[in-house]
């Protein structure tokens, strides 16, 4: 429902920045009926001097992120409908990504799979086909390419102009040469934008200021975690050699040398990411009239470009007869994870961010943010882009600078799905970190946490195991030790560090009523009960899944997923409720396996039998000298507990369990085994298997919905749902040696277009084959399907869930 402004009319919106994002947003917002929109721009229109004014306009839609691919596809669709002075704002010249190494060629097959998963036309083509598309290429260097005929060139400034004209025709206005100097607020809500030419009252303010985003954010008291970096772009002198056909040359990527190319009439434009990171302080960027060219254009550093020029002329020999005619170092934004920063700041209601957005995704971002503002939710899942996704530790200037600069360096690298960034590390460690080091933990990283994926101390246990050989890709960030750890969990007992699991505490006399309204399951149970439940949006999309433990009448502990969960609860909590994140001050050990009770029961005087403490129950007890909250939960499908204590006592808890467990063969186990075990049991991972784009019934989580408990967010939408037309489906690969990793396209009987895509996958060591979950039309168990893995069809079969222990005999004992 639209939020009305203070004058009783449609809300007053001020957009800071008239680049491609600001103009796209003005068009999308006014198209939805919010016509009181003012766009404030410090530079002159129509080329105000930000990143849009120099953008080369390449639009490659294929991305590992489904969200970014969908945003880019909308940008192509939107700009393809726009014309300025009779010329289109998008030229579908196609895209071509080259491989000059076997590793890159293999990766292009993977990218072709991503494109198929997201509905983008594309194919891996031969070197000869690449030469036909780009006659300037040195045929001997090229092994093949990935051709996407629907990609092309966005003309950013005309597209911005066309959309702003549409918006102004509906009542919006644009005020250029007007510098923002402050953001007015009252009572935690934005009230206006202060400029050198006066104040613009506002109910909503959107910062679409590009690399000036941190400057506007500081005025509002909001951190904007992005780093402006200069990126080299050059144009050659005219070429004599014939180039492309009637439609022109496709946009070209030479990712093995961090280069891209596009045609400029009889010249070639060359962009390079091969140089050292060139950070720019957004607070020192000159004003438009003080800049030598424009604020976003810095002097071209020829020495930085010299290696790229050599690489360019090697790939395209005719360029050797030309020279660099003009070049510049253009400024644009990078974030610590390479994704945009979108959403409303909870600390200042009505203040929105639409930052770190490239032209490629601009119209798609604008549509999503406009929907979010006017309708309450975007139609595309944005959890990868939300402002709230960053931990506090990930917002420090040092962290942002280090990680964002690394994103620039790796922009064209072949990145494995599990590959962590290396610095700054270690940042967040559990109290058990020293013991994990002693056991030879192999750490990956998530949310700033060091997370053991396996322990070299368990390598002897893996020696007798017979496992199928893995290909180079699936063998990265994996060890056969994980199989031994999974086996030990199924047969004996293992300790898992669950400290990175986010823990929230909700207290206050109205806590139960508040959580009942916020979530789907019935939480009105006695203290000591634990409930699996969901956070939904108004359209019944899954925002998160939670485990809620009622520890006291008015005290609940919540196992959550991300900082966004805390933000959502805080936005709606009444004054008599306190919601706080207790993760940093606490820790957790998962003790799981058939011998878990043999290990834990002697360490406490309380009865931990199944009769005394059943599944999904919690109690306060002592493990040796350590006070703990013991929750009878299991994410791996085995008997056991999650044991929580304060961080200062964490090491004592680990040592107590470790010493007592020696007689039972206890081991420490990592995330790799953990993921295998949870897939065998069919437990979903939010953000991978389901997002806000999916409903509980589609995701197989209808058991977590209680329609008879009273009103809750999303209930009305759930009541209106029909039979699902897609389901999260368990698949097992027919070939016991085959492995997939996620995001691969799935076809039914291997025919036609993909019917869906894999969400998460891993080898099930207990079952002896790979398991994959995929979004597919409803299919009966036993139905054959095919998964496209690096261009090869891999046979799989729809399986009946759960794959492991359907009678729960391993857990309920």
Number of C-alpha atoms within 10 A of each C-alpha: 8 13 16 14 15 13 9 8 11 18 21 22 28 27 27 27 28 33 32 32 30 30 29 29 32 35 29 25 25 22 15 14 13 25 22 22 27 23 26 25 24 22 23 15 16 15 19 22 24 27 26 25 20 20 20 21 19 26 25 24 27 26 16 18 14 20 20 24 23 22 23 26 24 20 26 28 15 17 24 16 12 18 16 15 7 7 11 17 24 26 21 21 21 23 27 30 25 26 23 19 14 11 13 21 21 17 20 25 21 21 23 28 30 27 24 24 24 25 19 20 15 22 20 24 18 14 21 16 15 23 16 12 21 21 19 20 20 16 17 10 15 20 18 26 28 24 26 25 16 20 28 26 24 24 23 27 22 22 26 29 23 20 25 27 18 18 26 19 13 18 14 22 19 21 17 17 16 19 19 21 16 18 23 18 18 10 8 12 17 22 24 23 25 18 16 12 12 12 16 17 19 25 22 24 27 25 25 29 28 31 28 26 27 24 23 25 20 13 16 20 14 17 18 25 27 31 28 26 24 25 24 27 23 20 21 20 16 17 17 12 12 10 18 16 13 7 10 18 24 28 26 25 24 22 20 18 18 19 21 22 23 24 18 14 12 13 19 20 20 23 23 23 22 22 19 13 16 14 18 18 13 18 12 9 18 13 15 18 13 10 14 12 13 22 21 27 24 20 13 18 13 14 9 14 21 12 14 21 20 14 17 23 18 15 20 17 15 18 23 14 13 17 15 17 11 12 21 21 22 25 28 26 28 29 25 23 17 21 20 26 26 28 22 21 21 18 16 18 19 23 28 24 28 29 32 28 28 24 23 27 25 27 32 29 34 27 24 22 28 24 18 17 23 20 15 16 20 18 16 21 23 22 18 20 22 20 24 22 18 20 13 11 14 18 16 12 14 12 17 22 21 17 23 25 25 20 20 24 16 16 15 18 14 14 12 13 13 13 12 13 18 12 11 13 12 12 14 17 16 21 22 20 17 12 14 21 14 11 16 15 23 18 20 19 19 13 17 20 17 20 24 22 22 31 23 17 15 22 17 11 17 18 11 8 13 9 14 13 12 14 11 8 17 16 12 13 17 15 18 22 25 28 25 23 30 26 21 23 30 21 15 22 30 29 24 21 24 19 24 21 15 21 25 20 18 24 18 17 13 18 21 22 11 18 21 19 18 22 27 29 24 20 22 15 13 13 17 19 23 24 19 21 24 24 24 26 21 16 21 25 23 24 23 23 25 19 17 26 26 26 19 13 17 15 19 25 21 24 19 20 19 20 19 19 22 20 17 15 19 17 12 11 17 14 8 10 18 17 19 16 18 15 18 15 11 20 28 29 22 25 29 30 29 20 22 23 20 16 25 19 14 14 17 14 11 15 12 20 11 15 10 10 18 17 20 18 22 23 20 15 17 18 23 17 12 20 16 22 20 25 24 24 24 19 20 25 26 28 27 32 27 22 26 23 22 20 19 12 17 23 19 18 27 18 13 17 20 19 11 17 21 11 10 15 15 24 21 23 28 25 19 22 28 19 23 23 27 19 27 25 21 22 17 20 17 17 19 14 20 24 22 24 15 21 25 22 20 20 19 17 18 15 12 18 19 17 15 8 14 11 15 21 18 21 21 14 15 19 10 9 12 8 8 12 9 18 21 24 26 25 28 28 24 17 13 15 15 21 25 22 20 20 29 30 27 29 23 21 14 17 11 8 13 21 21 24 25 26 22 21 25 23 28 25 20 14 15 14 20 25 29 32 26 26 22 21 16 14 15 12 14 13 13 20 23 23 30 26 22 20 18 12 15 19 21 26 22 20 21 15 16 15 17 19 14 13 9 14 11 16 21 14 15
